[in-house]
Amino acid sequence: MLGDRIVADIGYLGKDYTNLPLLIDTYEIDDKEFFLEIINWLDSRAIEQSAEFMKREREKLKRKK
């Protein structure tokens, strides 16, 4: 439900946490610290995957030239 921050040249930068407090309150999340750890872990994995994908795509473009 959180939006993504994406830049064309860089790729995925992570989630947009602007609405996170509202979602935490709406879903009545009690253990906020654990919840944030999970979100950060998932987000860091997604950022790493995006960076690897962008690196592979740049290498493909270099080979074509």
matplotlib code that plots the C-alpha trace (Angstrom):
import matplotlib.pyplot as plt

x = [0.0, 3.0, 4.1, 7.4, 10.2, 11.7, 14.2, 14.7, 18.5, 18.9, 15.9, 14.0, 15.0, 12.6, 9.2, 7.6, 6.9, 4.8, 1.6, 3.2, 1.9, -1.6, -1.4, 0.1, -2.8, -5.4, -4.2, -3.6, 0.0, 1.3, 4.9, 6.0, 9.7, 9.4, 7.1, 9.6, 12.5, 10.5, 9.7, 13.3, 14.6, 12.1, 12.8, 16.6, 16.2, 14.1, 16.6, 19.5, 17.5, 16.8, 20.4, 21.5, 19.0, 20.0, 23.7, 22.9, 21.0, 23.8, 26.3, 24.0, 23.9, 27.7, 28.1, 25.8, 27.9]
y = [0.0, 2.3, 3.9, 3.2, 5.8, 5.1, 7.1, 6.2, 6.2, 4.7, 2.4, 1.5, 3.7, 2.3, 2.7, 6.1, 6.1, 9.3, 7.4, 4.8, 6.3, 6.3, 2.7, 1.7, 3.3, 2.0, -1.6, -1.2, -2.5, -2.7, -3.9, -1.0, -1.6, -5.2, -4.1, -1.4, -3.9, -6.2, -3.4, -2.2, -5.7, -6.3, -2.8, -3.3, -6.6, -5.0, -2.1, -4.6, -6.5, -3.3, -2.3, -5.6, -5.5, -2.0, -3.0, -6.0, -3.7, -1.2, -4.0, -5.2, -1.7, -1.4, -4.7, -3.6, -0.5]
z = [0.0, 0.2, -3.0, -4.7, -5.3, -8.7, -10.7, -14.4, -14.3, -10.9, -10.5, -7.3, -4.4, -1.8, -0.5, 0.2, 3.9, 3.9, 4.8, 7.1, 10.4, 9.0, 7.9, 11.3, 13.1, 10.7, 11.0, 14.8, 14.7, 18.2, 17.8, 15.6, 16.1, 14.8, 12.0, 10.8, 11.0, 8.6, 6.2, 6.1, 5.5, 2.7, 1.2, 1.3, -0.6, -3.2, -3.6, -4.0, -6.7, -8.5, -8.4, -9.7, -12.5, -13.5, -13.5, -15.8, -18.2, -18.3, -19.1, -21.9, -23.4, -23.2, -25.0, -27.8, -28.5]

ax = plt.figure().add_subplot(projection="3d")
ax.plot(x, y, z, "-o")
ax.set_aspect("equal")
plt.show()
